[in-house]
Amino acid sequence: MDTIASDDLTAPWAPIIHKILVSAGVSQAAHVPDAGLARLIEMLNATPGVRTVSLTTEEEGIALTAGAWLGGQRAVMLMQSSGVGNCVNMLSLLASCRFPFLAIVTMRGEWAEFNPWQMPMGQATPQAFEIMGVRVMRVDSLTDLEDTVAAAAMLAFDGDQPIAVLLSQRMLGRKKWGSE
């Protein structure tokens, strides 16, 4: 049986993002289960005061982050680029109501992609966010990760801005298929 290799569980970028999210006061993390985000989700789930919420579809995360803000909490949306297309209509809520929004997006359909189904949305992700008024910040190397995510969290939560941080597939590493 083919499965995604477990390399993603040791993602060196996950502790960096975790530290920033906790420092920024994030108390909720919305996500659709994803192997690429597994390590970060596990870390947030194990953090006292942070509640992780597994969604059935990504657009639910937009409503969750808005509701968290209305309830006096900060939330982050964790998703893969293939789920961004599911959110386009709900992203209008952010612009209409001026809600802060922070998304951490693992990119697919880029460098060394093996799955052709990931290509279209991977290419359209930045434009889909931008056309809906979400500012895009891209991270291509670990050296830029901490500063970029910290700046994004500040812009989102202190500046009431919708921000998406795109983690490039090259930085994340090649997806591999293996046998169980």
N, C-alpha and C positions, 0 to 999 in steps of 0.2 A: 504494500500500500504506500503511495506517495504522500509525503507530508512536508510541510515547511521545516527546514532545518532549525534547530534550537539556538543558532547563533544569535538571533534577535533577543533572546532572554538576557544576554550579557551586554547589551547595548551600552557602550561607554558614555553616550550622551544622556541617558536616562537620569543618572544621579545629578547631573548639572541642572537639567530642567526641573527635577524634583525639588532641589534646593531653592531655586528661584520661585517656584510656585508656592512653596511653604512660606518663604520670606515675604511674598506678596500678599499673604493672608488668604490664599485660596482654600476654601473649605468644602467645595464640591467639585467633582470631576466627572463629566459626562463622557461616555464612550460607547461605541459599538465594538464588541469584542474583535480584536485584531492582533495577530501574532507580532507584528512590527512594533506595536505599542505595549506589548505584554509586560515588559520589565518596568516601565514607567507606571502602568496601571497597578501592578503589584506593589510598588513602592508607595504610591499614594494610598492604596487600600490599607497598608500597614501603618500609616501615619495617623496618630491620634488627632482627632479634630477634623479629619478630612473624610468625606463620604464619597465613595465612587458609585456611580449610577450607570448600570448597563442598559443601553437603549436598544430598541428594536430597529430603529432607523435614525439616521443622523439629524434629520430636521427636528426631532424631539429635543435634541441638545440645545437648539437655539432657544426654545421655550424654557427649558430648564435653566439656562444661564440667565435669561431675563427674569424668571421667577426668583432665582437666588438673589439677584441684585435688589429686586423689590422687597425681599425679606431681609435685607441688610447683610447679605453674604456675597462672597466673590466665588465665581465658578470658572472653570476652564472646559473647553470642548476639545476632546482628543479624537482625531479621525484620520483616516487614510484619504488621499486625494480622490479616490474613486467614489467616495461618499459626498463630495462637495456638490455634485450635481443634484443630489437629493435635497439640498438645503436652499437652493436659489430662491424659491418663493418665500420661505420663512425668514431669509436674511432681510427682507423688506421691513420686518418688525423692528430690527435694530435701527434702521434709518428713521422710520416713522416715530419711534418712541425715544430715540437717542440713548439707547442702552449701551453700556460698555460691553465689549465682547472680546474674549481672548480664545483663539483656537491654535492648537498645535497640530500641524498636518504633516503626516509622513507621506512623501511623494512616491508615486509609482508612475510607470510609463516613461521613465527617463533613462538614465545611464544603465546599461547592461540589463535592461528589462527582458524577461523571457516570455511574458504573457501579453499577446497582442491586444487582449481586451482592456488592458490597463492604459494603453496609449492615448486614446481620444480624451479621456477625462484628465489624465496626467498633463496633457498639453493645454487643456482648457482651464485648469484650476485657477491660475493667477487671474485670468480675465474674468472668470465667473465671479470671483470675490470682488474684483475691482469694479465691475459693472454694477454690482449691488452696493457699492459704497464702503466695502471693507478694505482697509489698507493692508497691503501684502508686504511682509518682510521675509526675505529668503536667507537661509543659512546653508552655505556650501561646504563649510569646514568646521571642525571642532574648535578651532581657534576663535571663530566668530560667534560661536553658539551662546556663550554666557552673556556677552554684551547685548546681543540681539534679542534674546528672550527677555532679559531684564528690562530693556528699553520698551519692548512690546507690552510687558505687564504694566509698566508705568503709564504708557500711553493709554492703554485700555482702562485701567482702574482709576488712575488719577486724572486722566484727560477725557474720560467718558467716550472713548473711541472704539470702533470695531476694528480689531487687528487679527490677522491670520499670519502665523509664522510657518513658513513652508520649510521643512527639513528635506534637503535634496537627497535623492536616492543614492548619489555617489557618497555623501557623508554617511548615510545609514548603512551602506554596504549592499552588495549584490544579494538578491534573494536566491536561495538555493533550495533545490528539491532533493530529498534523500529518501531512504527506506526506513521503516520502523523495524 
